[in-house]
Structures are given as C-alpha cells and as structure tokens.
Amino acid sequence: MINITIAGDLGSGKSTVANHLISNIDYRIESAGLIFRRLAEQHGMTAKEFNQFIESNPKYDNMVDDTIKEMGAKEENIIFDSRLAWYFVPKSFKIYMYVDVDTATERIFNDTGRVSESYSDMTTAKKEIIERRQSEVLRYKTFYNIDINNFKNYDFIIDTSHATKDEVNEAVLSNFKAFEKGEAYDRILLSPKNLDITENDTENNVKASDIEVVKRDGKFYVLKGHDAVKAAVEQGKNLVAIKAMFE
C-alpha cells in the first residue's frame, strides 16, 4: 500500500475528495490541522496556546512538518491533507487539486461553514485569496526552495472548477486505483472551459486528437488539439485529459 497526499488551491474541494477516498478504500485522514491539535493536546495546551508557544520557540516551528515526515516514512494507508505533505512524504500518490480563482472565490464566499474565512464581499474575498496564495508560494520558496505551483511535483492533477463533486471524486479514485496497480492513468485532467485556444493554431495542431498545453502565469494555453478542446466544450464535458503540459 502507498500513502496519498492531497494539496491544492483554497476552495478546490480537498476535504471532499479525502472523505470520498476513505469511504471507498481502507485509509485514514491526517491533516496538518489535526496533527497540530494533537501536538497541542500532548503539550497540555489549547491550539491557540500552542501556536503562541511555537511562535516564541523557533526550534518547534517544524513540529507539524516533522510529524508528517515521520508518519509518512513509518506508516501506510494515510491520506495527508496538507499543502506540503507531497514534499515531506515523497513515496506517495501526490494529488494536486486546481480551481480557478473566480470559482474558488464564489465557493468560499458562499460557504457559511468556513468560520475562519468569511468576507464582507466577493471583491475582498478574491483579493485576499490571491494574496494568500502569493504569500504561500513565496514562503515555501524561501523556506524549502520549492514551487508549489509547479505541476511536475505531483502525480495527478485535477481541475475542479466546473466538474461536479461526483465527477471529481470518481476521477480521483479511479486514477489512484490505476496508479496503485501500475496501470496507465490520466495524469492531468483540466476543464476545457479553462483552456485558451488562441495560440499556435496551425492546421496540424488544431486537428490533433491529443491535447497539449503550456501553463503560464496561472493560465493554460492550448498548443495542440484545439478542435478537441472545442468539441469538449460543445459536448458539455467538464474534464478533458491533457497529454502533455509545458511550464
């Protein structure tokens, strides 16, 4: 058996997928938040007290990361819901869940269950979501010299912007099972609505059945397979397999 790590954008549906997985395979979930709270209890503190304790004791800064790393090395059948678990648990099926910022903003703004992430209006929500992501990218680049936006870090990437929960859940589960068996699987599934077909529209590229894209500045530009993308949009498909991605 192998561990699973789930990273991705705010509002992409990571918890939903994790819960679907444990309903279908014999795994348990470990999130950074759960581990943090467990460490706080072990130290006889509340989560708030433990956070203040860590801030005043730099040597404990990496406690959660170290715990994830140790668990990943010694245990199996764990789904790690953490932005950096893929980095600390290299022997895992590394999932990245992408969602475009407008969809993420709408989901988060309308999700009354997110007590810690409430906003006065959509414009403010979008601005803060973008700033938070930029801050995370910079922080992890500074601390670990890694780019969390680089899709090459992950085994499976799925765009949840327009797909239904059932479509996302089934795609993740089926592709993980294929990966586990050593079979071919769809490494990258993106929404055709998020693919820009304005570039490199030579006749050969337009008529190609396989879709190739370049990821640049957070957007996806089609290099090959323009007609396939158009057909997917016309057919109402929410996900299409990407044959190759360049960054």
C-alpha positions as CSV (number, residue, x, y, z in Angstrom):
1,M,0.0,0.0,0.0
2,I,1.1,3.6,-0.5
3,N,0.2,6.9,1.2
4,I,-1.8,9.6,-0.5
5,T,-1.0,13.3,-0.3
6,I,-3.6,16.0,-1.3
7,A,-2.5,19.5,-1.9
8,G,-4.2,22.3,-3.9
9,D,-5.9,25.6,-4.1
10,L,-8.2,27.1,-1.5
11,G,-11.7,26.1,-2.3
12,S,-10.7,23.2,-4.6
13,G,-12.5,20.5,-2.6
14,K,-9.6,18.7,-0.9
15,S,-11.6,17.7,2.1
16,T,-14.5,16.4,0.0
17,V,-12.2,14.2,-2.0
18,A,-10.3,12.9,1.1
19,N,-13.6,11.9,2.7
20,H,-14.8,10.2,-0.5
21,L,-11.5,8.2,-0.6
22,I,-11.7,6.9,2.9
23,S,-15.3,5.8,2.2
24,N,-14.0,3.6,-0.6
25,I,-10.5,2.5,0.4
26,D,-9.1,1.4,3.7
27,Y,-7.2,4.7,4.5
28,R,-7.4,7.3,7.3
29,I,-7.1,11.1,7.0
30,E,-4.3,13.1,8.7
31,S,-4.4,16.8,8.1
32,A,-1.9,19.4,9.2
33,G,-4.7,20.9,11.4
34,L,-5.4,17.6,13.1
35,I,-1.7,16.9,13.8
36,F,-1.3,20.5,15.2
37,R,-4.2,20.0,17.6
38,R,-2.9,16.6,18.7
39,L,0.5,18.1,19.4
40,A,-1.2,20.9,21.4
41,E,-3.0,18.3,23.5
42,Q,0.2,16.4,24.1
43,H,1.7,19.6,25.5
44,G,-1.3,20.3,27.6
45,M,-2.3,23.4,25.6
46,T,-5.1,24.7,23.5
47,A,-4.5,25.2,19.8
48,K,-4.2,29.0,20.4
49,E,-1.7,28.5,23.3
50,F,0.3,26.0,21.3
51,N,0.5,28.4,18.4
52,Q,1.8,31.2,20.7
53,F,4.2,28.7,22.2
54,I,5.7,27.8,18.8
55,E,6.0,31.5,17.8
56,S,8.1,32.1,20.9
57,N,10.1,28.9,20.5
58,P,11.6,28.8,16.9
59,K,13.0,25.3,17.4
60,Y,9.4,23.9,17.3
61,D,8.5,25.7,14.1
62,N,8.7,22.5,12.0
63,M,6.9,20.2,14.5
64,V,3.9,19.5,12.2
65,D,6.1,19.0,9.2
66,D,8.5,16.7,11.1
67,T,5.5,14.7,12.3
68,I,4.1,14.3,8.8
69,K,7.5,13.3,7.5
70,E,7.9,10.7,10.3
71,M,4.4,9.3,9.8
72,G,4.9,9.1,6.0
73,A,8.1,7.1,6.4
74,K,6.8,4.6,9.0
75,E,3.1,4.2,8.3
76,E,0.9,3.3,5.3
77,N,-2.7,3.8,4.3
78,I,-2.7,7.5,5.2
79,I,-4.3,10.4,3.3
80,F,-2.4,13.5,4.2
81,D,-4.4,16.7,3.6
82,S,-1.6,19.2,3.7
83,R,-0.1,21.7,1.3
84,L,3.4,20.3,1.7
85,A,2.8,16.7,2.5
86,W,3.8,15.7,-1.0
87,Y,7.2,17.2,-0.3
88,F,7.6,15.5,3.1
89,V,6.2,12.2,2.0
90,P,7.8,11.6,-1.4
91,K,6.7,7.9,-1.5
92,S,3.0,8.8,-2.0
93,F,0.4,9.3,-4.7
94,K,0.7,13.1,-5.0
95,I,-2.7,14.7,-5.8
96,Y,-3.0,18.4,-6.7
97,M,-6.4,20.0,-6.9
98,Y,-6.7,23.1,-9.0
99,V,-9.5,25.6,-9.2
100,D,-9.7,28.9,-11.0
101,V,-9.7,31.9,-8.7
102,D,-13.2,33.1,-9.6
103,T,-14.8,29.8,-8.9
104,A,-12.8,29.5,-5.6
105,T,-13.9,32.9,-4.6
106,E,-17.6,32.1,-5.2
107,R,-17.3,28.8,-3.3
108,I,-15.6,30.3,-0.3
109,F,-17.7,33.4,-0.1
110,N,-20.9,31.3,-0.1
111,D,-19.6,28.6,2.3
112,T,-21.1,29.5,5.6
113,G,-19.2,26.7,7.3
114,R,-15.8,28.4,6.8
115,V,-15.8,30.4,10.0
116,S,-12.2,31.4,9.7
117,E,-12.6,32.6,6.1
118,S,-15.5,34.9,6.0
119,Y,-15.5,38.1,3.8
120,S,-17.7,41.1,3.5
121,D,-17.9,41.0,-0.3
122,M,-16.7,39.0,-3.3
123,T,-14.1,41.6,-4.4
124,T,-12.5,41.5,-1.0
125,A,-12.6,37.7,-0.9
126,K,-10.9,37.4,-4.3
127,K,-8.2,39.9,-3.4
128,E,-7.4,38.1,-0.1
129,I,-7.5,34.7,-1.7
130,I,-5.0,35.8,-4.3
131,E,-2.7,37.5,-1.7
132,R,-2.8,34.4,0.5
133,R,-1.7,32.2,-2.4
134,Q,1.1,34.5,-3.4
135,S,2.2,34.6,0.3
136,E,2.3,30.8,0.4
137,V,4.2,30.5,-2.8
138,L,6.8,32.9,-1.6
139,R,7.1,31.4,1.9
140,Y,7.6,27.8,0.6
141,K,10.1,29.0,-2.0
142,T,12.0,30.9,0.7
143,F,11.9,28.1,3.3
144,Y,12.2,25.0,1.2
145,N,13.2,26.3,-2.3
146,I,10.2,24.6,-3.9
147,D,7.5,25.9,-6.2
148,I,4.1,24.6,-5.1
149,N,2.6,25.8,-8.4
150,N,4.8,23.5,-10.5
151,F,2.6,20.7,-11.6
152,K,5.7,18.5,-12.1
153,N,5.7,18.0,-8.4
154,Y,2.5,15.9,-8.5
155,D,1.4,12.5,-9.9
156,F,-2.2,13.6,-10.6
157,I,-3.7,17.0,-11.2
158,I,-7.4,17.7,-11.5
159,D,-9.2,20.9,-12.2
160,T,-12.4,21.1,-10.1
161,S,-13.6,24.5,-11.4
162,H,-16.5,23.2,-13.4
163,A,-16.7,19.4,-12.7
164,T,-19.3,18.1,-10.3
165,K,-18.3,16.6,-6.9
166,D,-19.2,13.1,-8.2
167,E,-17.1,13.6,-11.3
168,V,-14.1,14.8,-9.3
169,N,-14.5,12.1,-6.6
170,E,-14.7,9.3,-9.2
171,A,-11.8,10.6,-11.3
172,V,-9.5,10.8,-8.3
173,L,-10.5,7.3,-7.0
174,S,-10.3,5.6,-10.4
175,N,-6.9,7.1,-11.3
176,F,-5.5,6.3,-7.9
177,K,-6.5,2.7,-8.3
178,A,-4.9,2.6,-11.8
179,F,-1.7,4.2,-10.3
180,E,-1.7,1.7,-7.5
181,K,-1.9,-1.3,-10.0
182,G,0.9,0.2,-12.1
183,E,-1.6,0.8,-15.0
184,A,-1.8,3.8,-17.3
185,Y,-3.9,6.7,-15.9
186,D,-4.9,10.3,-16.8
187,R,-2.2,12.3,-15.1
188,I,-3.8,15.7,-15.8
189,L,-7.5,16.5,-16.1
190,L,-8.5,20.1,-16.8
191,S,-11.7,21.9,-17.5
192,P,-11.9,22.6,-21.3
193,K,-13.5,26.0,-20.3
194,N,-10.2,27.0,-18.7
195,L,-8.2,26.2,-21.8
196,D,-7.2,29.2,-24.0
197,I,-7.2,28.2,-27.7
198,T,-6.0,31.4,-29.2
199,E,-2.3,30.4,-29.6
200,N,-0.4,28.3,-32.2
201,D,-3.5,27.4,-34.2
202,T,-1.7,25.7,-37.1
203,E,-3.8,23.2,-39.0
204,N,-1.9,20.2,-37.6
205,N,-2.3,21.5,-34.0
206,V,-5.9,22.3,-34.5
207,K,-6.9,18.8,-35.7
208,A,-4.8,16.8,-33.3
209,S,-6.8,14.5,-31.0
210,D,-4.3,14.7,-28.1
211,I,-4.3,18.0,-26.1
212,E,-1.1,19.7,-25.2
213,V,-0.9,22.9,-23.2
214,V,1.5,25.3,-21.8
215,K,0.9,26.7,-18.2
216,R,1.9,30.3,-18.0
217,D,1.1,33.0,-15.4
218,G,-1.6,30.7,-13.9
219,K,-3.4,30.1,-17.2
220,F,-3.5,27.2,-19.7
221,Y,-2.8,27.9,-23.3
222,V,-3.5,25.1,-25.9
223,L,-0.6,24.3,-28.1
224,K,-2.1,21.2,-29.8
225,G,-5.6,19.8,-30.0
226,H,-7.7,23.0,-30.4
227,D,-10.5,21.1,-32.2
228,A,-10.6,18.5,-29.4
229,V,-11.0,21.3,-26.8
230,K,-13.7,23.0,-28.8
231,A,-15.6,19.7,-29.1
232,A,-15.3,19.0,-25.4
233,V,-16.8,22.4,-24.6
234,E,-19.6,21.9,-27.2
235,Q,-20.4,18.4,-25.7
236,G,-20.6,19.9,-22.2
237,K,-17.6,18.0,-20.8
238,N,-16.2,19.3,-17.5
239,L,-12.9,17.4,-17.7
240,V,-10.5,16.5,-20.5
241,A,-7.3,14.6,-20.3
242,I,-4.1,16.5,-21.1
243,K,-1.5,14.6,-23.0
244,A,1.4,16.9,-22.2
245,M,1.9,20.1,-20.2
246,F,4.8,22.5,-20.5
247,E,5.6,25.1,-17.8
